[in-house]
Amino acid sequence: MMITHYDFLAMNEAEQYEAVWKGTFLGDRREAGLWIQCYSLESFYVEVYYDADANRLERIRSFTKIDQLAPYLGPGN
């Protein structure tokens, strides 16, 4: 079943995290002491913010614009 960005936004946080693990991992980066992992789900993207020191998921953010993938492209994007 295809999940849309609107479907994802309507989910509660636990359902969103479950959906992310079915997506395609694109890359990760560090920012403000957190690991941020990016996943592709159908026609949108999701970032999962993880605090490795505390071993907990901090937040989740979804977006549809590909220009927001720039932080994962490395130097000189």
C-alpha angles and dihedrals in degrees: 000000000000116000118210127208089250091053089051093050090051092056123094117246095264091052091048092054090048091051093049093059088060091056130087117270110233104175148299140240140180124244132163091351094307132109111230117199121194124211134183117225115183104294101353142050134238131202119204115201113210129186104209094187092057093032094228141119109248104188147327129231130187130197141169104205113097092210086074088068090071095101088062095052096074131227118348095020 
